[in-house]
Amino acid sequence: MELKSRKILVVGLGKSGRSVVRYLVRAGAEVTVSEMKKEKDLEPGLVQEMRTLGVTLETGSHRTDTFIRAEGIVVSPGVPLDLPPLAAAKKKGIPVKGEMDLAAELIHTPIVAVTGTNGKSTVTAFLGALLENAGHKAFVGGNLGTPLIDYAAGEGEADVAVVEVSSFQLDTMESFHPVVAILLNISPDHLDRYPNYEAYVQSKLKIFKNQASGDFAILNDDDEVLASFEPPGEVSVLRYGLKNRQHRQAFVEGKGIWAGLPGKATYYFDLEKCPLPGQHNVENMMAAALAGLTLNVEPSVIQNTMDHFPGLPHRLELAGRLREVDFYNDSKATNVDAAIRSVASFDRPILLIAGGRHKGSDYAPLVRVAKQRVKKAFLMGESKELMAKAFEGHIPFVLAEDMRDAVSKAFSMAEPHDVVLLAPACSSFDMFEDYTHRGRAFKEAVEGLAHG
């Protein structure tokens, strides 16, 4: 996309949108921003920054005439691609890009891309730590943390860019080309955004679109969709799963995993010291081990990283222990499958805190798993009535007013060695800014119990 002196429209002023604006201004583009929020609802400092940069800021709606006057459009991940103004612009032949695709055109650093319905942040962060431990300079970001455009605009040069990629980002991918593409799993999510599950699946599979001979595709072979999927071209496919099968390059044995590249040595990685709980993290470590081997990281470094990687906040994070009751914060469990994985990580009685903004998924699969482990559920947020209908007759539940109420009620019914688990199965945007805000609220509520 030609930028200098061109009229470029940025749609959405979230984190990546802001980074795109800053880059485009430095590149000499004439920048307009279209943002659905009203100006009074934006951070005052952000509005002032846009004015200082000389950006034209349109708020409160997306105006078709603004879109069709642009010479190029960059869309933020949170913006639905079926907006009528976007359709009008595409009909006129105006190029539309996403932030990450724009960034990928500007860099020459090899990209390792990680996607999946669940686990992508953990694997992305693990690979960043792994490369650092191996003595490599790595950029770690994308959907996790720093937008890729910030790296593209900077002067630093990493050996590898490890990038978390969401389905929304993949929707606008055209030239994005990872040398290693990892797809951890696919399960129903974001069905409030996609017309059906198949559309969501096809979005995820786009991560392999531009791969070619010499590249690696790493797939969870236990996933129903991925087990039968063959990436296009002559990419080297590496599959992993819990059991040892002939075509798998990584599998579980005892308290560890075997992993190796085709035609090369296979290595055993012991997971006894790995601090990450749950079977899903065993799967994550298999994907990470294979990725590490493709990057020529020594097996001893992979083992050492597995032994000491602490995980990320708000992902099955131990938030406190009070009267022999453990409180776990899995606020990042923003969909049904993630909540199932969270619940299945414990072999002790669970008091489950769930609910938030409904994303269109069926809660029945969560109920089937939870009724074997959950003593009682505490439901909150916009979805609590929907969840209550799914839980009724299967799992005892109460409705909670807010996070503090849910935590207090759960603790009042907990017995020694029980787990109070926040695994919402929903997005956070009904009551919180994001999942991190929700996780902090949970931890603050736990701290309040301790000091109450």
C-alpha positions as CSV (number, residue, x, y, z in Angstrom):
1,M,0.0,0.0,0.0
2,E,1.5,3.3,-1.1
3,L,1.5,5.7,1.9
4,K,3.3,9.0,1.3
5,S,0.9,11.9,0.6
6,R,-2.0,9.3,0.3
7,K,-5.4,9.6,2.0
8,I,-5.4,6.7,4.4
9,L,-8.4,5.9,6.6
10,V,-7.9,4.0,9.9
11,V,-11.0,2.3,11.1
12,G,-11.1,1.9,14.9
13,L,-8.9,3.6,17.5
14,G,-8.0,0.7,19.8
15,K,-4.5,-0.3,20.6
16,S,-3.4,-1.5,17.2
17,G,-5.4,1.4,15.5
18,R,-3.4,3.9,17.5
19,S,-0.1,2.3,16.5
20,V,-1.2,2.3,12.9
21,V,-2.0,6.0,13.0
22,R,1.4,6.9,14.5
23,Y,3.2,4.9,11.8
24,L,1.1,6.4,8.9
25,V,1.8,9.9,10.1
26,R,5.5,9.3,10.2
27,A,5.3,7.7,6.8
28,G,3.8,10.9,5.4
29,A,0.2,9.8,4.9
30,E,-2.8,12.1,5.2
31,V,-4.6,10.2,8.0
32,T,-8.3,10.2,8.9
33,V,-9.7,8.0,11.7
34,S,-13.3,6.7,11.8
35,E,-14.3,5.6,15.4
36,M,-17.7,4.4,16.5
37,K,-17.2,5.8,20.1
38,K,-18.2,9.4,20.6
39,E,-15.3,11.8,21.3
40,K,-16.5,12.3,24.9
41,D,-16.1,8.6,25.5
42,L,-12.4,8.5,24.3
43,E,-9.5,9.1,26.6
44,P,-8.8,12.9,26.6
45,G,-5.1,12.3,26.1
46,L,-5.8,10.2,23.0
47,V,-8.0,12.9,21.4
48,Q,-5.3,15.4,22.1
49,E,-2.6,13.1,20.6
50,M,-4.7,12.8,17.4
51,R,-5.0,16.5,17.1
52,T,-1.3,17.0,17.7
53,L,-0.5,14.5,15.0
54,G,-2.7,16.4,12.5
55,V,-5.2,13.5,12.2
56,T,-8.8,14.1,11.1
57,L,-10.9,12.4,13.8
58,E,-14.5,11.4,13.0
59,T,-16.4,9.9,15.9
60,G,-19.8,8.5,16.7
61,S,-20.4,6.7,13.5
62,H,-18.8,5.3,10.3
63,R,-19.6,7.6,7.4
64,T,-19.7,6.0,3.9
65,D,-18.5,9.2,2.2
66,T,-15.3,9.2,4.3
67,F,-14.7,5.5,3.3
68,I,-15.2,6.0,-0.4
69,R,-12.9,9.1,-0.5
70,A,-10.0,7.2,1.0
71,E,-7.1,5.9,-1.2
72,G,-6.4,3.1,1.3
73,I,-8.1,1.7,4.5
74,V,-6.5,0.0,7.5
75,V,-9.0,-1.9,9.7
76,S,-8.5,-2.6,13.4
77,P,-9.2,-6.2,14.5
78,G,-12.3,-5.3,16.5
79,V,-14.1,-3.8,13.5
80,P,-16.6,-6.1,11.7
81,L,-15.7,-6.5,8.1
82,D,-19.3,-6.5,7.0
83,L,-19.7,-2.8,7.7
84,P,-21.7,-1.2,4.8
85,P,-19.2,1.6,4.4
86,L,-16.4,-1.0,4.0
87,A,-18.4,-2.8,1.4
88,A,-18.9,0.4,-0.5
89,A,-15.1,1.1,-0.4
90,K,-14.3,-2.4,-1.6
91,K,-16.8,-2.0,-4.4
92,K,-14.8,1.0,-5.6
93,G,-11.6,-1.0,-5.5
94,I,-10.1,0.8,-2.5
95,P,-7.5,-1.5,-0.9
96,V,-8.4,-2.6,2.6
97,K,-5.7,-4.0,5.0
98,G,-5.3,-5.1,8.6
99,E,-2.6,-3.7,10.9
100,M,-0.7,-7.0,11.0
101,D,-0.7,-7.5,7.3
102,L,0.5,-3.9,6.7
103,A,3.3,-4.6,9.2
104,A,4.3,-7.9,7.6
105,E,4.9,-6.1,4.3
106,L,7.4,-3.8,6.0
107,I,9.6,-6.4,7.8
108,H,12.1,-9.0,6.7
109,T,12.3,-10.8,10.1
110,P,11.3,-14.5,10.0
111,I,7.8,-14.8,11.6
112,V,6.6,-17.5,13.9
113,A,2.8,-17.1,14.1
114,V,0.6,-18.7,16.8
115,T,-3.2,-19.0,16.6
116,G,-5.9,-21.2,18.0
117,T,-9.1,-20.7,20.0
118,N,-7.2,-21.2,23.2
119,G,-3.6,-21.3,24.4
120,K,-2.1,-18.9,21.9
121,S,-0.9,-16.3,24.4
122,T,0.8,-18.9,26.5
123,V,2.6,-20.5,23.6
124,T,3.6,-17.1,22.1
125,A,5.1,-16.0,25.4
126,F,6.8,-19.4,26.0
127,L,8.5,-19.2,22.6
128,G,9.7,-15.7,23.3
129,A,11.2,-16.9,26.6
130,L,12.6,-20.0,24.8
131,L,14.4,-17.9,22.2
132,E,15.7,-15.5,24.8
133,N,17.1,-18.4,26.8
134,A,18.7,-19.7,23.6
135,G,20.5,-16.4,23.1
136,H,18.3,-15.1,20.3
137,K,16.8,-11.6,20.1
138,A,13.0,-12.0,19.7
139,F,10.2,-9.7,19.2
140,V,7.1,-11.0,21.0
141,G,3.7,-9.4,20.3
142,G,0.9,-9.1,17.8
143,N,-2.5,-9.8,19.4
144,L,-0.5,-10.3,22.6
145,G,1.1,-7.1,23.9
146,T,2.9,-4.9,21.3
147,P,1.3,-4.6,17.8
148,L,3.5,-5.8,15.0
149,I,3.4,-2.4,13.3
150,D,5.3,-1.0,16.3
151,Y,8.1,-3.4,15.6
152,A,8.0,-2.6,11.9
153,A,8.2,1.1,12.7
154,G,11.1,0.7,15.1
155,E,14.8,0.6,14.6
156,G,15.4,-2.7,16.4
157,E,16.0,-5.8,14.5
158,A,15.1,-9.2,16.0
159,D,16.3,-12.6,14.9
160,V,12.7,-13.9,15.1
161,A,9.3,-12.3,15.4
162,V,6.9,-14.4,17.5
163,V,3.4,-13.2,16.8
164,E,0.1,-14.1,18.4
165,V,-2.6,-13.9,15.7
166,S,-6.4,-13.7,16.3
167,S,-9.1,-14.8,13.9
168,F,-10.0,-11.2,13.4
169,Q,-6.5,-10.4,12.3
170,L,-6.4,-13.4,10.0
171,D,-9.6,-12.2,8.3
172,T,-7.6,-9.4,6.7
173,M,-4.4,-11.3,5.9
174,E,-3.2,-11.3,2.3
175,S,0.6,-11.1,2.3
176,F,1.3,-12.3,5.9
177,H,3.8,-15.2,5.6
178,P,5.0,-17.1,8.7
179,V,7.9,-19.5,8.3
180,V,6.4,-21.4,11.3
181,A,2.6,-21.4,11.7
182,I,1.1,-23.0,14.8
183,L,-2.6,-23.8,15.0
184,L,-3.3,-25.1,18.5
185,N,-7.0,-25.9,18.4
186,I,-10.3,-24.8,16.9
187,S,-13.6,-24.7,18.9
188,P,-16.7,-22.5,18.6
189,D,-15.9,-18.9,19.5
190,H,-16.9,-15.4,18.4
191,L,-20.1,-16.7,16.9
192,D,-21.5,-13.2,17.6
193,R,-19.1,-12.0,14.9
194,Y,-19.1,-14.8,12.4
195,P,-22.2,-16.1,10.5
196,N,-21.4,-19.7,11.5
197,Y,-18.8,-22.0,12.9
198,E,-17.4,-22.9,9.5
199,A,-16.6,-19.3,8.7
200,Y,-14.7,-19.1,12.0
201,V,-12.8,-22.3,11.1
202,Q,-11.9,-20.9,7.7
203,S,-10.6,-17.8,9.3
204,K,-8.2,-19.7,11.5
205,L,-6.9,-21.9,8.6
206,K,-5.8,-18.7,6.8
207,I,-2.7,-18.7,8.9
208,F,-1.2,-21.3,6.4
209,K,-2.4,-19.4,3.3
210,N,1.0,-18.1,2.1
211,Q,3.3,-20.8,3.4
212,A,5.5,-22.7,1.0
213,S,8.3,-25.2,0.7
214,G,10.8,-24.8,3.6
215,D,8.1,-23.5,6.0
216,F,6.6,-25.5,8.9
217,A,2.9,-26.0,9.9
218,I,2.4,-27.3,13.4
219,L,-1.1,-28.8,14.1
220,N,-2.9,-30.4,17.0
221,D,-3.8,-33.8,15.6
222,D,-6.3,-34.4,18.4
223,D,-8.4,-31.6,17.1
224,E,-11.3,-32.8,15.0
225,V,-10.9,-30.2,12.3
226,L,-7.1,-30.2,12.2
227,A,-6.7,-34.0,12.1
228,S,-8.1,-34.1,8.6
229,F,-6.7,-30.8,7.4
230,E,-3.8,-30.6,5.0
231,P,-2.1,-27.2,4.6
232,P,-1.6,-26.1,1.0
233,G,1.7,-26.3,-0.9
234,E,4.8,-28.2,0.1
235,V,4.9,-27.0,3.7
236,S,6.4,-29.4,6.2
237,V,3.5,-30.6,8.5
238,L,4.3,-31.4,12.1
239,R,1.5,-33.1,14.0
240,Y,1.2,-33.7,17.8
241,G,-1.3,-35.5,20.0
242,L,-1.7,-37.2,23.3
243,K,-1.0,-40.7,22.0
244,N,1.8,-42.1,20.0
245,R,0.8,-42.6,16.3
246,Q,2.9,-43.1,13.3
247,H,2.3,-39.7,11.7
248,R,2.8,-37.7,14.8
249,Q,6.0,-35.8,15.6
250,A,5.1,-35.2,19.3
251,F,3.2,-37.3,21.8
252,V,2.8,-37.9,25.6
253,E,4.5,-40.7,27.4
254,G,4.6,-41.0,31.2
255,K,5.1,-37.6,32.8
256,G,6.6,-36.0,29.7
257,I,6.5,-35.7,25.9
258,W,8.5,-37.0,23.0
259,A,9.2,-34.6,20.2
260,G,11.3,-34.6,17.0
261,L,11.4,-33.5,13.4
262,P,11.0,-36.0,10.6
263,G,14.3,-37.8,9.8
264,K,16.0,-36.3,12.9
265,A,16.5,-37.3,16.5
266,T,13.6,-37.5,18.9
267,Y,13.9,-36.0,22.4
268,Y,12.2,-36.6,25.7
269,F,11.0,-33.6,27.7
270,D,10.1,-34.1,31.3
271,L,7.1,-32.1,32.5
272,E,7.2,-32.9,36.2
273,K,8.7,-29.5,37.0
274,C,6.6,-27.5,34.5
275,P,4.5,-25.1,36.6
276,L,1.7,-24.9,34.1
277,P,-1.4,-27.0,35.2
278,G,-3.8,-28.9,33.0
279,Q,-3.8,-31.3,30.0
280,H,-4.2,-28.3,27.7
281,N,-0.8,-27.0,28.8
282,V,0.7,-30.5,28.0
283,E,-0.6,-29.9,24.4
284,N,0.8,-26.4,24.4
285,M,4.2,-27.7,25.4
286,M,4.2,-30.2,22.5
287,A,3.5,-27.5,20.0
288,A,6.2,-25.3,21.6
289,A,8.8,-28.1,21.6
290,L,8.2,-28.8,17.9
291,A,8.5,-25.0,17.2
292,G,11.7,-24.8,19.2
293,L,13.2,-27.7,17.3
294,T,12.3,-26.0,13.9
295,L,14.2,-23.0,15.1
296,N,17.3,-25.1,16.0
297,V,17.0,-24.5,19.7
298,E,19.0,-27.0,21.8
299,P,16.8,-29.6,23.5
300,S,18.4,-28.7,26.9
301,V,17.3,-25.1,26.5
302,I,13.7,-26.3,25.7
303,Q,13.7,-28.5,28.8
304,N,15.0,-25.7,31.0
305,T,12.4,-23.3,29.7
306,M,9.6,-25.8,30.4
307,D,11.0,-26.2,34.0
308,H,10.8,-22.5,34.7
309,F,8.2,-20.8,32.5
310,P,5.7,-19.3,35.0
311,G,2.8,-18.8,32.6
312,L,0.9,-15.6,32.1
313,P,-1.4,-13.6,34.4
314,H,-5.1,-14.4,34.3
315,R,-4.5,-17.9,32.9
316,L,-5.1,-20.5,35.6
317,E,-3.2,-18.1,37.9
318,L,-3.2,-19.0,41.6
319,A,-4.6,-15.8,43.1
320,G,-4.6,-16.8,46.7
321,R,-5.1,-19.4,49.4
322,L,-7.3,-18.8,52.4
323,R,-8.3,-21.4,55.0
324,E,-7.0,-24.2,52.7
325,V,-9.2,-23.0,49.8
326,D,-7.3,-22.1,46.6
327,F,-8.5,-19.3,44.3
328,Y,-7.6,-19.6,40.6
329,N,-8.0,-16.7,38.2
330,D,-8.6,-17.9,34.6
331,S,-10.2,-14.7,33.4
332,K,-8.7,-15.5,29.9
333,A,-11.1,-18.4,29.6
334,T,-13.4,-16.2,27.4
335,N,-15.1,-19.1,25.6
336,V,-16.8,-22.4,26.4
337,D,-13.9,-24.6,25.4
338,A,-11.4,-22.6,27.5
339,A,-13.7,-22.9,30.5
340,I,-13.9,-26.7,29.9
341,R,-10.1,-26.9,29.8
342,S,-9.9,-24.9,33.0
343,V,-12.5,-27.0,34.9
344,A,-10.8,-30.2,33.7
345,S,-7.5,-29.1,35.1
346,F,-8.6,-29.9,38.7
347,D,-9.3,-33.1,40.5
348,R,-10.7,-31.3,43.5
349,P,-14.2,-29.9,44.1
350,I,-14.8,-26.6,42.3
351,L,-16.9,-23.6,43.1
352,L,-17.1,-22.0,39.6
353,I,-17.6,-18.3,38.9
354,A,-18.8,-17.8,35.3
355,G,-20.6,-15.4,33.1
356,G,-20.2,-12.2,31.2
357,R,-21.1,-11.1,27.7
358,H,-22.6,-14.0,25.6
359,K,-20.7,-14.8,22.5
360,G,-23.2,-17.1,20.8
361,S,-21.9,-20.4,22.0
362,D,-23.8,-23.3,23.5
363,Y,-23.1,-23.9,27.3
364,A,-24.2,-27.5,27.3
365,P,-20.6,-28.9,26.7
366,L,-19.4,-26.9,29.7
367,V,-22.2,-28.3,31.8
368,R,-21.4,-31.9,30.8
369,V,-17.8,-31.5,32.0
370,A,-18.6,-29.3,35.0
371,K,-21.2,-31.6,36.6
372,Q,-18.5,-34.1,37.3
373,R,-16.4,-31.6,39.2
374,V,-18.3,-28.4,40.1
375,K,-20.2,-28.4,43.5
376,K,-21.9,-25.1,42.7
377,A,-21.7,-22.3,40.1
378,F,-21.9,-18.6,40.7
379,L,-23.2,-16.8,37.6
380,M,-22.8,-13.1,36.9
381,G,-23.0,-10.6,34.0
382,E,-25.3,-10.3,31.0
383,S,-25.3,-14.0,30.3
384,K,-26.2,-15.3,33.8
385,E,-29.8,-16.0,32.9
386,L,-28.8,-17.9,29.7
387,M,-26.2,-19.9,31.7
388,A,-28.7,-20.6,34.5
389,K,-31.0,-22.2,32.0
390,A,-28.1,-24.5,30.8
391,F,-27.1,-25.3,34.4
392,E,-30.6,-25.9,35.8
393,G,-31.2,-29.5,36.8
394,H,-27.5,-30.4,36.4
395,I,-25.4,-28.2,38.7
396,P,-26.6,-26.1,41.6
397,F,-26.1,-22.4,41.0
398,V,-26.8,-18.9,42.4
399,L,-26.9,-15.6,40.7
400,A,-24.4,-13.0,41.7
401,E,-24.6,-9.2,41.4
402,D,-20.9,-8.6,40.7
403,M,-17.4,-10.1,41.1
404,R,-17.1,-9.3,44.8
405,D,-20.5,-10.8,45.4
406,A,-19.6,-14.0,43.5
407,V,-16.3,-14.5,45.3
408,S,-17.9,-13.9,48.7
409,K,-20.7,-16.3,48.1
410,A,-18.3,-18.9,46.7
411,F,-16.0,-18.7,49.7
412,S,-18.9,-18.9,52.1
413,M,-19.7,-22.3,50.7
414,A,-16.2,-23.6,50.2
415,E,-14.6,-26.3,52.3
416,P,-10.9,-27.0,52.9
417,H,-9.1,-28.2,49.7
418,D,-11.8,-26.8,47.4
419,V,-11.0,-24.6,44.5
420,V,-12.8,-21.3,43.8
421,L,-12.3,-20.9,40.0
422,L,-13.0,-17.9,37.8
423,A,-13.5,-19.4,34.3
424,P,-16.1,-17.2,32.7
425,A,-16.8,-18.9,29.3
426,C,-17.8,-15.4,28.1
427,S,-16.2,-12.1,27.1
428,S,-15.7,-9.4,29.8
429,F,-17.1,-6.4,28.0
430,D,-20.4,-6.3,29.8
431,M,-18.8,-5.2,33.2
432,F,-15.1,-4.8,32.5
433,E,-12.7,-3.1,30.1
434,D,-11.2,-6.5,29.1
435,Y,-10.3,-9.9,30.6
436,T,-7.3,-8.4,32.5
437,H,-9.6,-5.9,34.3
438,R,-11.9,-8.8,35.2
439,G,-9.0,-10.8,36.5
440,R,-7.8,-7.9,38.6
441,A,-11.3,-7.5,40.0
442,F,-11.3,-11.2,41.0
443,K,-7.9,-10.9,42.7
444,E,-9.0,-7.8,44.5
445,A,-12.1,-9.6,45.8
446,V,-9.9,-12.4,47.0
447,E,-7.6,-10.0,48.8
448,G,-10.7,-8.4,50.3
449,L,-11.7,-11.7,51.9
450,A,-8.2,-12.1,53.3
451,H,-8.4,-8.6,54.9
452,G,-12.0,-8.7,55.8
